């Protein structure tokens, strides 16, 4: 699909920046992805303050359910280019695009093609999933005219943006700045901008009816490029320097269509650009290997450096949990947790993190063979878990493969990393503030982003609780008298019917002994969902069994290593 888009642009005279293959196809719905709290199409329930576009719920970027960017008719369907510009900034920033890239993508995308709204939208059939079986999912049926071609209704807006929408040129900016524009209604009833007193030769030909010219049109987002002062400066620069515009768009298009491929090492093909780009999150390669004896020596140093078991585990987890299988960004490789902005994120407990990093840096300085901080962070967590396993009466190794590099400030696009900030982490029983979405739903979102399964989520939660890894050291869900021991106590006590579960607030519960009425534990929704949800309870009961203590430990280790190595594209998994 991406290559076809590149070839389409090149067929119209545009030179693309390059192409990398390597994308995977999936053949099932991504059920656990959070698309927003709305229940109706084009609803707008994702703002804490509907008058302020900046309050768009994180991690969402589209302004409304059912849209991919902003509403082309204006905020809430009301034309207002200055307000739309605010929405565009929020949306495109969350795609790691700056103002220049936003203007380039808007103008470059609208230099070619057209919008479709030549018909009465009210007579369209039901949405494709609800249509009769013979419709075969081909979109909204239009009973008027041909139902397609010049009678197609999709966005509802109608018309091309430029005089020659099948050619790459600079007429988008020519039309935008040469003419005054006013709001008119498309045949489908959508609000769009059309030029006043446009010359006949500047009108595009109809895409389907020979020799007939139509008015061009602009969306509210297009008009934002003319009305918003900062966007206008950039647009005028592009208008005066078409070569510069083409280069900026080529790079922004490449970024837009390759961002989810992850690091450059995953790209396939001969058209991969040689240039390293900062948004590819480059990480320097390392030239060392570690023998088993060297790894064991490092573990000993890490366990005896004055840091607690919990400090080592939490730092390793926080470093790795940023990984997103949606775009292969984040993760422990690169040790960007020691750089801005990650070192200052609330979820990373900056004071504890600084203490740990200082200790690890001291260890690194004293080594005869330099080992990356990224490897030391992960190995520290592994060593601490092995200690907790030993306390539980087992001798099980946590697999470790060295080879992570340490990224530098120069290799890090600080602003684009802001969107990776965790605002919740059910694994450490923490959320930044109260949200409309329930904590257990956010846990599912975090889990699918990390590429974990429901059983892996279950075993990690149980292990993290008894290891005492809660954010800020809270005791919610720590259902054990032996904190720091990798036992199955969380599941044993969660499924113990000698307790009663009593709500204190929406996200806090007391766990009382039925006989005495004494509060034995406290818990959050994330803890108790493993008892209330039938599927999760089934997993919990497996790990609660007396004869599954070793299985629990082995499964925890396997899931832990999966998280630590999620971004290790250099090793076979």
N, C-alpha and C positions, 0 to 999 in steps of 0.2 A: 504493500500500500504506500509506504513512504517513498520507495523508488519510483513508483508510478507518478506520485506528486512531483518529484524532482524532474522526471522526464517531461511531464506536462509543462512545467515552467520552461524547461530548455527548448521545447518545441515552439514556445512563444517568444524565444529570443533572449531568455534570461540565463546567465551563467551561474549555476549553483556552486556552493562552497565545497561540496563533497558528499560522500555517502558511506555509511557503515552498516553492514548487515549484522545479524545476530539476535533478532527479536524472536520471541517464542509466541506461538499461538496457544490460547487456552480455549477449551470447548465446554465450559460450564460457567454458570453465574458466580460472581465473586460475592457471596452472600454476606460476608462479615464486614464488607467495606461500609463505612458510614457516609451516606450521601446527604444527610441533613435530616432535621426533625419533622419537616413538613409532611403532611399526609395528602396534599392535593397538588396537582400539576401547577407549576409557576407560583406556588405559595412562597411567601417571604417571611419565614419565621427563624431566620438565622442571624438576626441582629439584636443585640441587647438594647441598642438605641436606634430605632429605625430612621432617625434623622441624621445619623452619623455613619457614613460608609465604613469608617475605620473599625467599627464594632462588629464587623462580619465575623461570625463564629469561626474560630480556629479548629480544625485545619482546612475548612472549606475555602474555596476560591470563587466559584461561580456565585453570582449574586442571588439567584433564585433556583429552586428545584426545576430541573428540565432545561436549564441553559448551560452553555459551556463557558461563557465569559460574562459579559454584561448584557442587559436588555437593549436590543438595537433601537427600540422606540424611546428609550430614556429610562431613568430610574423609576421603577413601578409603572412603566409604560407612559410616563409623562415627559415629553421632550424638555431637556434642560442640559445643554452641553457642558456647562461648568460642573454641575452635579455628577453627570456621567463621567467626566474626567476624574473626579474623586474615586468613583467606583472602579474605573479602569486602573488607577494606580494601585489600589488595594489588590485587585484580582491579579494583575500582571506581576506585582511584587511577589505574590505568593507562588508564582511560577518562576521566580528568580529573574524577572525581566526589569530593567531600569527604564526610565522615560524614553531614552533614545530607541531602545529595542521595542518598546511598546508602540511608538509612532511608526517605526519601520514595519513591524508586523501588521499593523492596521492598514497602512497605506499599501504595502506590498501585497497583502492578501486581497485587497480590494482593487488592485490594479487590473486584475483579471477576473473573468466570470461575472455572474449576476445573481441577484436574489429573486425568489419566486413567490409571487403573491397575486397572480392575475386571475382572480376568481373570488367567489363568495365563500369565505371560510366557514360560515354558519351552516352550509349545506354539506360539508364534508362528512364522510362516514366515521364510524368509531375508530379509536386508535388501533394500530395494527394488531396488538395482542387480543383486543376484544372483537375484531372484525370476524365475519363469517369465514369458514374454513377455505372456501374457494378463492378468497382474496390472497391467500398464501403469504401474508405478512409484507405486502409491497407498499406499505404506507397508507395514508389516509385517502380513501377513495373519493374522487371528485366526480359527481354525476353530471356536471355541467360541461358542455363542449366536448372536447376530446378527453378531458380528464387528465391530460398530461401536455407536454410540449408547451405551447403558448398559454395553456389553461392550468399550468401547474401551480398548486398552492402548497408551500411548505413553511417558510418563515413568515409569510404574510406580506413582507415587503416586496416590491416589484421593481425590477430594473437593474441595469448595469451601472457601475460607478464611473466608467471611463468611456471615451469615444470609441476606442478599439479594444474591447474587453478580451480579445484573443491574441493580443500582442503586449509584450513587455515594453513599457514606455513611461514617460513622466506626465502623462495627461491627467492623472489623478490629482496632482497638485495644481496643475494648470486650471482645471475646472473648479477645484475647491477655492482657489484664491482669486480667480478672474470674475466669478459671478457671485451675486448675492443669492442667498437661499432662503426658502420659506417652507413652513410645515404644510404638507398636503396629505391626503389619504390615498393609500394604494387601493386598487380594486377590491382587495380582500379586507379593507378597512383599517390597515395598519398605518401608524403615523410615520411618515418619512419626509426627508427634506428634498425639495426639488428646486432647480435654479429658476431665477426670474429673467425673462427675456433672453434666453440662450440662443445663440446663432444656430441655424439649421445644421451647418456642417460640423458643429461640436456635439450634436446628438448621436448616440450610438444607434446602429441598425438593430431592429428587432432580431432576436436570436432565432426565430422560427418563421416569421412572415417576411418574404423577400421584399427588398426595396422600401421598407417602412422604417422610418426613424422614430425613436422614442426618447422621452426625457431621461437623462441620467438621474440617479437618486443618491442620496447619502443617508447613512444612519446617524443617530445621535452621537455615536462614538466617533464617526468621521468629523462631524461638526465640532466635536471637542478638540480636535487637532487644530482647528482654526480659532476657536474662542478661548481655550485655556492658554494663558500667557506662556508657560513653559513649553507646552506641547507645540505652540505656534512657532516659537523660536527654532525648534528642531525641524518642524515641517518646512519652514521657509529655507533653512539651510539645505535640506534635501532637495527642495525645488530648484535652488540655484546651482546645486552640485549633484546632478543625476548619478555620476560615477560613484560618489561617496554614498549616496542613498542605496545604490545597488549592492555595494560591498557590505554596508551595515545590515541590509535586509538578508543578504545571502548568509551571513554569519548568524543572524537571529533565527532565520528559518532552520538552519542546521542545528542550532541549539534547541529550538522548539521540538524538532523531530528526532533528536538523538539524546535528549536529556535523560530519558528513562532507560537508556542502554547501560548506564553506569560508567565505570572508568574506561578509558581508551583501550585498555588491554582486552576488552570484551568485543571490540569492533572486528568485523570480518570483511575482507574484500580489498581490492586494489585501489578503490577510490577514497579510502580513509585519508583525510588530510594529515600531513606530517606535523603540522603545528600543534603544540600542546596548548590547550585552552583551560583557563582557570576554573571554569564551571565544570570541567571534567574531574575536579577534585584530585589532581595529581598527587602521587605519593612516591618518594624516592625509593628505589630498590635497595636492598641490603646485600652484602657480599659475604655474609658469615653463615655458618651452620653451627648447631650446638649438639654435642654428644650427650648421651644419657647421663654420664657422670657430671658434665657441665650443667645440665638442667637440674640435677639433684642438688648440686652445690648452690645454684642460684635460688632454688626453693628454700634451702636452709638459711641463706642470707635474708631472704624476704620474710621468712617466719620469725626471724630473730632481730629484726631491725627496729623494733619498738612499736610497730603498728599492730592493731588488733586484727583478729580473724575477720571481723565484720567490716572493718575499714578496707581491707584488701578485696573482699568479695564485692562490696558495694562499688568500689572504684572500677573494678573490672566490668561489672554489670552496666554501670552508667556509661562507660566508654563504648560498650558494644550495642546497647539497646537502641541507639539511634538508627541502626540499619533499617532500611526500607526495601523490601523486595519489589515494591512498585517501581522504583527507579534506581535501585542498587546503590543508593547514597548512604552515608553514615557508616557506623560500625567502628570497631576498635582499631583497625589498620589505619595508620596515620597519626594516632594519638592526638587527634584534634581536641580532645577533652581538655588538654593543657593550654589551648589557645583560645583567644576571644573568637566568637562570643560564648563558646561552650563552657569555659571555666567559670563564667559568672551566672550560669543558669541556676535558678532556684532549685530545680530538681536534682542538680548535681551537688548540692550542699557545698558551696564554694570554700568554706573554712576547712571542712574535713578534706576536701579534694586538694587544697593547697598543701596541707600537712602531708598527705600521702605522696604527692608529686615531689615535694622537697626531699622526702626520704628516698624515693626511687631514684631521683637525680643523684643523690649522694652515693647510693649503691652503684649506679652506672659509672660515676666518676672513678670509683675505686676498682673497676674491673680491668683486667689486663686485655681482655677482648671486649670491644665495645658492643653492647647489646642495646637495641632500641628501647626507648621508654614504652612504646606500644607493646612490645613483647613482654617487658617486665610487668606492665599492668595486668595483662592476661595471665601470665605465669603466677603472679601474686594471688589472683583469685583462685587459680587451680590449686596452688599449694595450700591455701586456707581451706578449701573444700576437702582436700585429701586429709587434712588434720581433723576436720569435722567427721569424716567417714571413719577415721581411725577411732575416734571417741565412740562411735556407734558400734564398734566391734568388728569392722570389716577392713580388709586390705585391698582397696580398689584404686587404681591409678586414674587420674584425669588426663587423657591424651592431650599432648601439646606439640604443635609444630611451629618452630620459629620461622621468622622471615618477614615480619611486619616492619614497615618503615615509619619514620617520624616526619610528618609534614611540617612545613614552616609557615610563618605568617604570609610570606610571599606566594605560597601555593594555596592560600585559603581565601575564598571569597566570603568575607565575614557576613555581608548582608544576606547572601543566599542561604547561609547556614542557619539563619534565624528561624526559617520555616521548619527546621528539624527539632526545634526546642520541644521537649516533652512537657505537656501541660497536665499530664496525668501518667501514672504508672502503677497499675494494679499489682504488679509483681513486687513493688516496694510499698504497697498500700498507701499511695499518695496521690493527691490531685491538687493543683495549684489553687483552685477556688471551686465554688459550686457551679455546676453547669446544668443546662436543660437536659442533657443526656445523662442517663444513669451511669454510675461508676462501672458496673459490670458490662455495660455496652461499650464503654470506652476501653475496657480491658480487651474485649473481642477485637476492637479496631487495632489496638497496639499489637495484639497477637498475630493477626493476619498480616500486618505490615512487616513483622519480623519473620514471617514465613513459618510460623509454628502451627502445629496441629492441636486439637482439643486435648488429647492425652498429654502432649508435651506441655501445654499450658497448665494442666492440672498438676503434673508432677513438679514443675518448677515453682508454682505457687506454694505447694506444700513444703517443699524444701527451703525456699526463701524465708517462709515464716519461722520455721524452727531454727534457722540459722540467725535469726534476729536482724534481718536486713531492712526492716521498715525505715522509711524516710524519717529522720529526726529521732529515731530510736523509740517510736511509739510501740505499744504492746498489743495493738489490735491484731487479732488473728494468731497471736503467738501461743498456740494451744499446747504448751509443753512446760514441764518443770526442768527440762535439760536444754535450755537455750544454747545454741552453738554446736549441738550434736545433730548430725544429719539422720534423724529418726523419722519414722512415719507417724509421729504423735499428732500432727495436725489432722490427719485423716481419722485416726483412732478416736480422738476427742470430738471431731466434727460430727461423726456418725454415732456417737454415744447417746443413747436415749435416756440416760440419767440426767440430762440437762434440759432446760427450757430456754427458749430464745426470746428475749424481751426487747422491743424497740425502745430506744432512748430518744433518737432523732431519726431523720430520714436515712442517715448513713452511719449510725452508731447503734450497737446492740449490746446488751448485757447477756452473758451466758450464765444462768443460775443453776445451782444444784437443785434438783427437784425435792430432795429430802430436807435440806437445811434452808433453802432459799438464799444461800450465800452466793454472791457474785464470784464466779470462778475465773471467767475470762471476759474480754470485750472483743467485739468484732465489727467489721464493716460489711457492706453489701457484697463487696468483692469476695470476702471470706465465705459468707453464708450462701452465695449462689452455688457453691460446690456441693451444698447439701440440698438446696431447693430445686435446682434444675435436674430433671430426671436423668439426662444423659451424663452430666457432670457428676452427679451423685454415684452413678454406676462406676465411673472411673475412680472416684474417691473411695468407694467400698473395696475396689480391687486393692488399692494401696493400704487400706486399713487392716487387711488380713494379717494375722500373726505370721503366716508363712511367706509373706511377700515383702519382708523388710529389706532383703537383699535386692529383690527386683526393683523396689522403690529407689534404692541407692543407685543401681546401675542405670535405670531409666533417667534419673535426675542427671547423672553425669553425661549421658548421651545428649540430652536436651541442652544442658549447659554448654557443652562443646559446640553444638550446632549454632548457638547464639554467638559464641566467641569467634567461630570460624565463618560466620555467614558472609563476610566480605572478603574471604580469602579465595579469590577467583584463580589464584595460582596453584591451588592444590586440588586434587581430585576428592570428591565427597561421595 
